[in-house]
Amino acid sequence: MRTYDDLCDAMRSCGLPFARISWEPLDPEDIPPLPNVILMPQKTRNAKACDGISCHITPYDVELYGHGSSIELEDRVQAALEAKGFAADRYTVPLGDGITETVWSGLDCLETN
């Protein structure tokens, strides 16, 4: 199973700035220009055994924010995820003012720490 580090490696290979959950809200200069990516953890799906949790699994959504629609950019993120062995469903939402959010959902990551 892939790890959170694998997910970060996939995003690095895209050459896009990314953060887990959010950029530093108290430092507006920390927020990079579009396009950028947020890695959003979802509800865990831990494997349980009689003596407790045997495997910690956290699904992530990869949220790509950009100006308008860019098939090239979406394909770059998709290819990076697939190259690391991630499979996900994808959808796009217009957020207004020409900003779009493309989300790859349900990328399971094994927690290693």
N, C-alpha and C positions, 0 to 999 in steps of 0.2 A: 504494500500500500504506500502511496505517496505521502510525503510529510509537508508541513507548512514551509519548511526550507525549500522543498522542491517547487512549491507554488511561488515563492519569492524569486527563485532562480528563473522560472518561466517569465515572470514580469521583468526581471532585469534584462533578459534576452530581447525583450521588445524595445528597450531603450526609453521606456516611459517612466516618469516619476510615479511612485506608489507609496501608500501608507496603509497601516492597519487601522481600521475604524474611522479615523479622521486625520486631517492635518491639524496642527496646533492652533486651536481657535483664538488663543490670546496673542498669537504672532502672525498677523496677516501676511508678512513677508515669507512665512514658512509655506504658504499655499502656492504651489507652482501654477503656471499658466496651463490652460487646456491644450492638448489632451493630457489627462492624468487618470490614475487608477486608485480605487479604494478596495481593500480586501476586507470584507465584512463577515465576521464569524456568525454562524447561525446556531440554532439549538443543537447541542451535542447528541450524538448517537453512539453512546458508549456500549461496549460489549461487556456483559455482566456474567460472572460465574458465582458459584456458591460462596466463595470467600471474598466477594467484592467485585470491583471493576477490573476486568482483565485487559481491556484495551480502550484507551481514550481516543475517540474519533470526533473531530469537529468539522462539519461541513462549512465551506466558505462560499460566498458569492463574490465574484470579481466584477466590479462596477467600473466601466470605462466611461469617462465623461469627455465630451468633445463638442466642437462647433459643427452642427449639421451632421450629415451622414457621410462616413468615409468607409467604404467597403475595404479599401486597402488596409486601413488601420484595424478594422474589426478582424480581417483575415490574419493580420500579423499576430494579434492576441490569440485568436483561435489556434493558429499553428503552434505558437509557443506552448499553449496549454496541452495540446495533443502530443507535442514532442516530449513532454514530461509525463505522458500517460494519463492525463486528466480527461474525463468525459463529462460534459455538462449540457444542460439545456440553455438556449440563448434567447433573449428577447430585447427589444429596444423600445424606449419610452421617450417621447419628446417632452422636455421639461419647460419649454418656453424660452423666448428670447434667442432662439436658434441653437440652444444647448440640447444635446441628446445624451441619454444614459443607455448604454448597452450592458446587459447583465448576463453573465454566465453563472448559472446557479447549481448548487449541490455538488461542489467539488470536495470530496471527502479527504481530510488530512489527518493522518495519524499523529498524535501528539507524542513527541519524543523526549520532552523534558519533565 
